[in-house]
Amino acid sequence: MARQAIEVDAAERVRGRPTTDDDREESLRPVPAAPAGIAPGPSSPAALPATRGGIFSSLGRYPTYRRLWFGSMAASLGQWMQQVALGWLALSLTDSPAFVGTVGFAAGLPFLVIAIPVGVVIDRFDRRHVLLACQALAALVALVASAVVITGVVEPWHLLVIAFVTGSLQATMLPTQQSLVPSLVEREDLTNAIGTNSAGQNLTRVVGPSITGVVIGVAGVGAAFVLQAVTLVLAFALVWTVTIPARVPRSAASRKGVFEGVRLIRRRADLRALFLLAAIPTFFVFPYIQFLTVYARDILEIGPGGLGVLLACSGSGAVVGSLVVAARRQMVGAGRMLTIMTVAYGLVVAGFAVSPTVFLSFPLLFLAGMLGAGYMSANNAIIQLRVDDDVRGRVMAAYLLTMGLMPLGALPMGYVADVASTPTAVFTGALVSSGLAAVLGFRSRGLRSL
């Protein structure tokens, strides 16, 4: 019996997931960082290379995580294609920045409506199956969207429905993908894995919009939706090959369990501070991405191809910011670092908002992308290191409630853009974000303790 237990534990270690009760208990404690050696790891030379360095070390060491990474990239590529296509179509059909913001609101509303119950689904059911089902449904929605556009029957309300359904699937896929990562890598490699995962997601912000801008200019918006469906089918095929380590079966979620992630964030000062620091720029700054369509067509006058370049600049910076986080082995002084990056992020976006020329707009977007992705990746990594796998899905789903604030912010930003101007709306939101983040960093003991 003892030998059998040792063999099972060794198999679990090779898969790269913590298995002992001490590891689970340690992941719930608010510790400043996860130094090497806290979690169990392979002890044999074959399982553990001599060096663990390198920005992409987690991709090289864990083949299963690598397949999930490529699958996540393919799905994210399709999502960015759809976002560009929907934004351009919304502006073309209505000529209204406010409606562009409304479409963004419809896409993000599910993060507020279904994020909490989705967390229970993620914790209670096979996460791989949940991810596969969402990818298949998203591909179907993309094909329906392409059909209504190509046939010429598309109406503005169609865009709202498409955005809401796809947003619902995204609100399920994102926390599912994030919850799978700690199951596939060892604890000491988790920060690197989250950083490379974020870098991959942000790389699609470079490739997706660039491709979509060209496709829209050459073949129309309908073709962009078809291409999105293709990327989602590819994502489905990649995730299908992923083998996830088995988890201890859990009983059906109770009403109490549904809100367990929210209660944990509220009870813990460190998690609460990280949640607020993510929420502030998500509401006041992130919606500016929705209005890059307006900048491309009306302000900078660079068309759909130029829109792709704007998003590619932002995405390129985001890749760099994510890789900087991936290269860090520890998060010493993380609270101060996160606060400075969040404040700087708002100031850079404010500069972009009033930029009169593409020669200034492009580098500012690059810097904004780098700061935004850097602080979000670091924030995510710290939270993942501080929660146990049994509640990870619910905590990450509750954390992603912050993403639901982006559409809430898009609505007032859109109406301010209609009444005043888009630069005024973006500039004001960015400055407010920097001010609030500075106050939070100064007053929060939870942030100062990180």
C-alpha positions in Angstrom: 0.0 0.0 0.0 2.8 2.4 0.9 4.6 1.6 -2.4 1.4 2.2 -4.3 0.9 5.6 -2.7 4.5 6.5 -3.5 4.0 5.6 -7.2 0.8 7.6 -7.4 2.5 10.6 -5.8 5.4 10.3 -8.1 3.1 10.2 -11.1 1.3 13.3 -9.8 4.6 15.1 -9.4 5.7 14.3 -13.0 2.5 15.8 -14.2 3.4 18.9 -12.3 0.6 19.4 -9.8 0.8 19.8 -6.0 -0.6 16.7 -4.3 0.0 16.9 -0.6 -2.3 18.4 2.0 0.6 20.7 3.1 0.8 22.1 -0.4 -2.9 22.9 -0.5 -2.8 24.5 2.9 0.3 26.5 2.0 -1.4 27.8 -1.2 -4.1 29.3 0.9 -1.8 31.3 3.2 -1.0 34.9 2.2 2.7 34.6 1.6 4.8 37.2 -0.2 6.1 34.9 -2.9 6.5 31.2 -3.8 10.2 30.6 -3.3 11.7 27.5 -4.9 11.1 24.3 -2.9 7.7 25.2 -1.3 5.8 22.8 -3.5 6.9 19.2 -4.2 8.8 18.7 -7.4 10.5 16.0 -9.4 13.7 14.9 -7.8 15.3 12.8 -10.6 17.6 14.3 -13.2 15.3 13.1 -15.9 12.3 14.9 -14.5 14.1 18.1 -13.4 16.6 19.7 -15.8 19.7 21.2 -14.3 18.5 24.8 -15.1 15.1 26.2 -14.8 15.9 29.6 -16.3 14.6 31.2 -19.5 11.5 33.2 -20.3 9.9 30.2 -22.0 11.1 27.5 -19.6 7.5 26.4 -18.7 6.7 25.8 -22.4 9.8 23.7 -22.8 9.4 21.6 -19.6 5.6 20.8 -19.8 4.3 19.4 -23.1 0.7 19.3 -21.9 0.9 22.9 -20.9 2.4 23.7 -24.2 -0.5 22.2 -26.1 -3.0 24.1 -23.9 -1.0 27.3 -24.6 -1.3 26.9 -28.4 -5.0 26.1 -28.1 -5.6 29.2 -25.9 -3.7 31.3 -28.5 -5.8 30.0 -31.3 -9.0 30.8 -29.4 -7.8 34.2 -28.4 -6.8 34.9 -32.0 -10.4 34.2 -33.1 -11.7 36.4 -30.3 -9.7 39.4 -31.4 -10.8 38.9 -35.0 -14.4 39.0 -33.8 -13.8 42.1 -31.7 -12.3 44.0 -34.6 -15.0 42.8 -37.0 -17.9 43.6 -34.7 -16.5 47.1 -33.9 -16.0 48.0 -37.5 -19.4 46.6 -38.5 -21.1 48.5 -35.6 -19.6 51.8 -36.7 -20.4 51.1 -40.4 -24.1 50.3 -39.7 -24.8 53.1 -37.2 -22.1 55.7 -37.5 -22.3 56.1 -33.7 -19.5 55.8 -31.2 -22.2 55.2 -28.5 -23.4 52.1 -30.3 -19.8 50.8 -30.5 -19.7 51.2 -26.7 -23.0 49.4 -26.5 -21.7 46.4 -28.4 -18.8 46.3 -26.1 -21.2 46.4 -23.1 -23.1 43.4 -24.6 -19.9 41.5 -24.9 -18.7 42.2 -21.4 -22.0 42.0 -19.5 -21.8 38.2 -19.1 -18.6 38.7 -17.0 -20.9 40.3 -14.4 -24.0 38.0 -14.9 -22.5 34.5 -15.1 -19.0 34.7 -13.7 -19.9 33.5 -10.2 -22.0 30.4 -11.2 -19.5 29.6 -13.9 -16.8 29.4 -11.2 -18.7 26.5 -9.6 -19.0 24.7 -13.0 -15.3 25.0 -13.4 -14.6 23.6 -10.0 -17.2 20.8 -10.1 -16.8 19.5 -13.7 -14.0 18.4 -16.0 -12.4 21.7 -17.0 -11.2 20.3 -20.3 -14.7 19.3 -21.3 -16.0 22.7 -20.3 -13.3 24.4 -22.5 -14.0 22.1 -25.5 -17.8 22.8 -25.3 -17.3 26.5 -25.2 -14.9 26.5 -28.2 -17.3 24.4 -30.2 -20.2 26.8 -29.5 -18.1 29.8 -30.2 -17.1 28.4 -33.6 -20.9 27.9 -34.4 -21.7 31.5 -33.4 -18.9 32.8 -35.7 -20.4 30.8 -38.6 -23.8 32.2 -37.9 -22.4 35.7 -37.8 -20.6 35.3 -41.1 -23.9 34.0 -42.6 -26.0 37.0 -41.6 -23.2 39.4 -42.8 -22.5 37.7 -46.1 -26.2 37.4 -47.0 -26.7 41.1 -46.2 -29.5 40.6 -43.6 -27.4 41.9 -40.7 -29.1 44.4 -38.4 -27.6 46.3 -35.4 -29.5 44.2 -32.9 -27.8 41.1 -34.4 -24.4 42.5 -33.3 -25.7 42.8 -29.7 -26.9 39.2 -29.6 -23.6 37.9 -31.2 -21.6 40.0 -28.7 -23.5 38.8 -25.7 -23.4 35.1 -26.6 -19.7 35.2 -27.4 -19.1 37.2 -24.3 -20.9 34.5 -22.3 -18.6 31.8 -23.8 -15.5 34.0 -23.1 -16.6 34.5 -19.5 -16.5 30.7 -19.2 -13.4 30.0 -21.2 -11.0 32.5 -19.7 -11.3 31.4 -16.0 -11.3 27.7 -17.2 -8.0 28.2 -19.1 -6.4 30.0 -16.2 -7.6 27.4 -13.7 -6.0 24.6 -15.8 -2.5 26.2 -15.8 -1.6 25.4 -12.1 -2.6 21.7 -12.7 0.0 21.4 -15.5 3.0 23.1 -14.0 4.8 23.0 -10.7 4.3 25.8 -8.2 7.8 27.2 -8.7 7.1 27.6 -12.4 3.6 29.0 -12.0 4.6 32.7 -12.4 6.5 31.9 -15.6 3.6 29.8 -17.0 1.1 32.6 -16.3 3.5 35.1 -17.8 4.0 33.1 -21.0 0.3 32.4 -21.1 -0.5 36.1 -21.0 2.2 36.7 -23.6 0.6 34.2 -25.9 -2.8 35.8 -25.4 -1.4 39.3 -26.1 0.6 38.1 -29.1 -2.8 37.4 -30.7 -3.6 41.1 -30.2 -0.8 41.7 -32.7 -1.6 39.1 -35.2 -5.4 39.0 -35.0 -6.2 42.6 -35.6 -3.6 42.9 -38.3 -5.0 40.0 -40.2 -8.6 41.1 -39.7 -7.9 44.6 -40.9 -6.5 43.2 -44.2 -9.3 40.6 -44.5 -12.0 43.3 -44.0 -10.4 45.5 -46.6 -10.0 42.8 -49.2 -12.9 40.4 -48.6 -15.3 42.1 -46.2 -16.4 41.6 -42.6 -18.2 38.3 -43.3 -14.9 36.7 -44.3 -13.4 37.8 -41.0 -16.0 35.8 -39.1 -15.3 32.7 -41.2 -11.6 33.0 -40.3 -12.6 33.3 -36.7 -14.5 30.0 -36.9 -11.4 28.4 -38.4 -9.2 29.5 -35.5 -11.7 28.1 -33.0 -11.8 24.8 -34.7 -8.0 24.7 -34.5 -8.2 25.5 -30.8 -10.7 22.7 -30.2 -8.4 20.2 -32.0 -5.4 21.3 -29.9 -7.3 21.1 -26.5 -8.7 17.8 -27.5 -5.2 16.3 -27.3 -4.6 17.7 -23.8 -4.6 15.2 -20.9 -5.5 16.9 -17.6 -4.4 15.3 -14.3 -7.5 13.8 -12.6 -8.8 15.8 -9.6 -10.6 14.6 -6.5 -14.4 14.5 -7.4 -16.4 17.1 -5.7 -20.1 17.1 -4.7 -22.6 19.3 -6.4 -22.2 23.0 -5.5 -24.3 24.4 -2.7 -25.6 27.9 -2.6 -22.8 28.6 -0.1 -20.2 27.2 -2.5 -21.3 29.5 -5.3 -20.0 32.6 -3.5 -17.0 31.0 -1.9 -14.6 32.8 -4.2 -16.2 36.2 -3.5 -16.1 35.6 0.2 -12.5 34.6 0.1 -11.5 37.8 -1.8 -13.6 39.9 0.6 -12.1 38.2 3.7 -8.4 38.5 2.6 -6.9 42.0 2.5 -4.3 41.0 0.0 -6.8 39.5 -2.5 -9.2 42.3 -1.9 -6.5 44.9 -2.8 -5.4 43.0 -5.9 -9.1 42.8 -7.0 -9.6 46.5 -6.6 -6.3 47.3 -8.4 -7.5 45.3 -11.3 -11.0 46.8 -11.3 -10.0 50.5 -11.4 -8.3 50.6 -14.8 -10.7 47.9 -16.2 -13.6 50.3 -15.7 -12.0 53.6 -16.5 -9.3 52.8 -19.0 -9.8 49.4 -20.8 -12.9 50.6 -22.7 -10.6 52.8 -24.9 -9.8 49.6 -26.9 -13.4 49.6 -28.1 -12.9 53.1 -29.5 -9.8 52.5 -31.5 -12.2 52.0 -34.4 -13.2 55.6 -34.0 -9.6 56.7 -33.8 -8.7 54.7 -37.0 -11.6 56.0 -39.1 -12.4 59.5 -37.8 -9.4 60.9 -35.9 -6.2 59.5 -37.3 -8.0 58.6 -40.7 -6.1 55.4 -41.3 -8.9 53.0 -42.2 -9.4 49.3 -41.3 -5.8 48.4 -42.1 -4.7 51.2 -39.7 -7.0 49.9 -37.1 -5.1 46.6 -37.3 -1.8 48.5 -36.8 -3.2 50.4 -33.8 -4.2 47.1 -32.1 -1.0 45.5 -33.2 1.0 48.2 -31.5 -0.9 47.7 -28.3 -0.6 43.9 -28.5 3.2 44.1 -29.2 3.7 46.1 -26.0 1.4 43.6 -24.1 3.6 40.7 -25.3 6.7 42.5 -24.0 5.0 43.3 -20.6 3.9 39.7 -20.2 7.3 38.3 -21.0 8.9 40.7 -18.4 6.6 39.1 -15.8 7.4 35.6 -17.1 11.1 36.3 -16.6 10.6 37.1 -12.9 11.1 34.1 -10.5 9.8 36.0 -7.5 7.4 38.9 -6.8 9.3 40.8 -4.1 7.8 44.3 -3.6 4.9 43.4 -5.8 2.4 45.8 -4.2 4.5 48.9 -5.0 5.4 47.7 -8.4 1.8 47.0 -9.3 0.7 50.4 -8.1 3.3 52.3 -10.1 2.5 50.3 -13.3 -1.2 51.0 -12.9 -0.7 54.7 -12.4 1.7 54.9 -15.3 -0.7 52.9 -17.5 -3.5 55.5 -17.1 -1.1 58.4 -17.8 0.2 56.8 -21.0 -3.3 56.2 -22.3 -4.2 59.8 -21.5 -1.3 60.8 -23.6 -2.5 58.6 -26.5 -6.1 60.0 -26.2 -4.9 63.5 -27.2 -2.2 62.5 -29.6 -2.7 64.3 -32.9 -0.5 62.0 -35.1 0.1 58.4 -35.7 3.8 58.8 -35.2 3.1 59.6 -31.5 0.1 57.3 -31.2 1.9 54.1 -32.2 4.7 54.2 -29.5 2.2 55.4 -26.8 0.0 52.4 -27.6 3.0 50.1 -27.4 3.9 51.5 -24.0 0.3 51.3 -22.8 0.1 47.7 -23.9 3.3 46.8 -22.1 2.2 48.5 -18.8 -1.3 47.1 -18.9 -0.4 43.5 -19.7 2.5 43.6 -17.2 0.5 44.7 -14.2 -2.4 42.3 -15.1 -0.1 39.3 -15.6 1.6 40.0 -12.3 -1.7 40.5 -10.5 -3.0 37.2 -11.9 0.2 35.4 -10.9 0.1 36.6 -7.4 -3.5 35.6 -6.9 -2.9 32.1 -8.4 0.0 31.6 -6.0 -2.3 32.5 -3.0 -5.3 30.2 -3.6 -6.0 26.5 -3.3 -7.0 24.4 -6.3 -10.2 23.4 -4.7 -11.6 27.0 -5.0 -9.4 28.2 -7.8 -12.1 28.2 -10.4 -14.5 30.2 -8.2 -11.7 32.7 -7.1 -10.6 33.2 -10.7 -14.2 33.6 -11.9 -14.8 36.1 -9.2 -11.6 37.9 -10.1 -12.8 38.0 -13.7 -15.8 40.0 -12.5 -13.4 42.9 -13.1 -13.6 42.2 -16.8 -17.3 42.9 -16.6 -16.5 46.4 -15.5 -15.0 47.1 -19.0 -18.4 47.1 -20.7 -19.9 49.1 -17.8 -17.2 51.7 -18.5 -17.7 51.5 -22.2 -21.2 52.8 -21.9 -20.5 56.1 -20.2 -17.3 56.5 -22.3 -19.4 56.1 -25.4 -22.0 58.6 -24.5 -19.3 61.1 -23.4 -17.7 60.5 -26.8 -21.0 61.3 -28.5 -21.6 64.5 -26.5 -18.1 65.8 -26.3 -15.5 63.8 -28.2 -13.8 60.4 -28.1 -10.4 61.9 -27.0 -12.1 63.8 -24.2 -13.8 60.6 -23.0 -10.7 58.4 -23.1 -8.5 61.2 -21.5 -10.8 61.7 -18.6 -11.2 58.0 -17.8 -7.5 57.5 -17.9 -6.7 60.3 -15.5 -9.4 59.2 -13.1 -7.9 55.7 -13.1 -4.4 56.9 -12.3 -5.7 59.0 -9.4 -7.7 56.2 -7.8 -4.9 53.7 -8.2 -2.5 56.1 -6.5 -4.9 56.5 -3.6 -5.4 52.8 -3.3 -1.6 52.1 -3.3 -1.1 54.7 -0.6 -3.9 53.6 1.7 -4.1 49.8 1.2 -2.2 47.7 3.7 -3.0 44.6 1.6 -0.9 46.0 -1.3 1.9 47.3 0.9 2.2 43.8 2.5 2.9 42.1 -0.9 
